[in-house]
Amino acid sequence: MTQQSDSAILQQYKTLEARFDRAAQMYDATYGPPQPTGQGSPLLGWLRERHLAVLRDLFPAGAALLDIGSGTGEEALALAGEGYSVLGIDISPAMVRQAQTKAAVYGMQRRVSFRALPAGRLALLDERGPFGGAYASQGTLNTEPDLPRFAEGLHNLLVNGAPFVAMVMSRHCAFEILRNLRRRKPDETLKRSDDWQETWAGSGGVTAPVRFYTPRTFAQPFKPYFKVESVRAFPLWLPPVYLHDLYRQDAARFQRWEAWDRRMCGWPGFRAWGDHFLMVLRHTGQPESQTAEAQPGDVVPTAEKVENH
Ligand SMILES: C[S@@+](CC[C@H](N)C(=O)[O-])C[C@H]1O[C@@H](n2cnc3c(N)ncnc32)[C@H](O)[C@@H]1O
């Protein structure tokens, strides 16, 4: 898989911005925390709770954090409420406006703020940190066309040794394959290609150009800057996010499966087989080599080039 040209990357940013902008208004009603009215998603609620527990364990109390693909701000606001200070970035200005409105309603603007920016353009961020940790949840980085530049930009913003937690949509999902074999409908299995294709782009119900990763292919662009610390399936034995209504319909059954999920998610033969994998990477101080630096002839991004971003 070769790196895309600069103009293809800009085009992809425009597509992502437009598609996620359109989804922003209804995002919380469908994928937000479950409400007594039936709105929101119990599966997403469960995933966020488990993800937040991992983040709390890793990040020092009160640290400054970066939320990459912050959406409507659910996780950033939860962490801000626990004493962290959080900067969320998101490619969609409409998502950013939703998150800012929620921060204002909860009176949290001093602890949390949001900016419209693609993940691959962190070098353009005014706030230079340094940050004590970062995370990107729900497959945000599966749509980022410039992972090498993202890895370099993130490295420049984090303190030495800081953790970065990435929740990435996997190339293979055991739940999905077994379910469709059992139903004798293998054709309904989501095509999880390792090359760019238009498909389901994570919660939000958005179709966009997406790449799926194995832990090994995802870790590659991070190699000069981060060390992989752990990988687990996330989730393993619960439905993939695009089948979240299945979880709603049979929550009691899936709650029983959660114990198996927790037990098996880190097993070597299984950790690459969830809907997502959760990878913890550790900032390594100086970059291993300077290969990710601009070479003669490279097009270096500038504020003008990325226009609104
Ligand atoms: C699936 S949503 C997850 C939102 C949030 N983290 C949550 O847990 O609800 C993905 C978010 O990432 C944003 N996004 C997608 N690709 C991005 C990129 N390349 N750079 C920055 N944000 C991106 C989308 O606009 C969307 O708000």
PDBQT file of the ligand as one rigid body, heavy atoms in Angstrom, charges set to zero:
ROOT
HETATM    1  C1  LIG A 401     -16.662   7.288  14.665  1.00  0.00    +0.000 C 
HETATM    2  S1  LIG A 401     -16.597   8.968  15.155  1.00  0.00    +0.000 S 
HETATM    3  C2  LIG A 401     -16.035   8.829  16.822  1.00  0.00    +0.000 C 
HETATM    4  C3  LIG A 401     -16.307  10.067  17.648  1.00  0.00    +0.000 C 
HETATM    5  C4  LIG A 401     -15.947   9.968  19.128  1.00  0.00    +0.000 C 
HETATM    6  N1  LIG A 401     -14.550   9.656  19.333  1.00  0.00    +0.000 N 
HETATM    7  C5  LIG A 401     -16.845   9.003  19.860  1.00  0.00    +0.000 C 
HETATM    8  O1  LIG A 401     -16.339   8.132  20.552  1.00  0.00    +0.000 OA
HETATM    9  O2  LIG A 401     -18.063   9.147  19.763  1.00  0.00    +0.000 OA
HETATM   10  C6  LIG A 401     -15.160   9.444  14.299  1.00  0.00    +0.000 C 
HETATM   11  C7  LIG A 401     -14.882  10.934  14.361  1.00  0.00    +0.000 C 
HETATM   12  O3  LIG A 401     -13.614  11.148  13.796  1.00  0.00    +0.000 OA
HETATM   13  C8  LIG A 401     -13.665  12.237  12.885  1.00  0.00    +0.000 C 
HETATM   14  N2  LIG A 401     -12.658  11.944  11.856  1.00  0.00    +0.000 N 
HETATM   15  C9  LIG A 401     -12.695  11.021  10.865  1.00  0.00    +0.000 A 
HETATM   16  N3  LIG A 401     -11.564  11.030  10.158  1.00  0.00    +0.000 NA
HETATM   17  C10 LIG A 401     -10.771  11.981  10.713  1.00  0.00    +0.000 A 
HETATM   18  C11 LIG A 401      -9.465  12.461  10.437  1.00  0.00    +0.000 A 
HETATM   19  N4  LIG A 401      -8.758  11.974   9.435  1.00  0.00    +0.000 N 
HETATM   20  N5  LIG A 401      -8.974  13.459  11.232  1.00  0.00    +0.000 NA
HETATM   21  C12 LIG A 401      -9.696  13.974  12.254  1.00  0.00    +0.000 A 
HETATM   22  N6  LIG A 401     -10.944  13.562  12.554  1.00  0.00    +0.000 NA
HETATM   23  C13 LIG A 401     -11.469  12.567  11.805  1.00  0.00    +0.000 A 
HETATM   24  C14 LIG A 401     -15.092  12.279  12.380  1.00  0.00    +0.000 C 
HETATM   25  O4  LIG A 401     -15.477  13.574  11.977  1.00  0.00    +0.000 OA
HETATM   26  C15 LIG A 401     -15.873  11.777  13.585  1.00  0.00    +0.000 C 
HETATM   27  O5  LIG A 401     -16.315  12.833  14.388  1.00  0.00    +0.000 OA
ENDROOT
TORSDOF 0
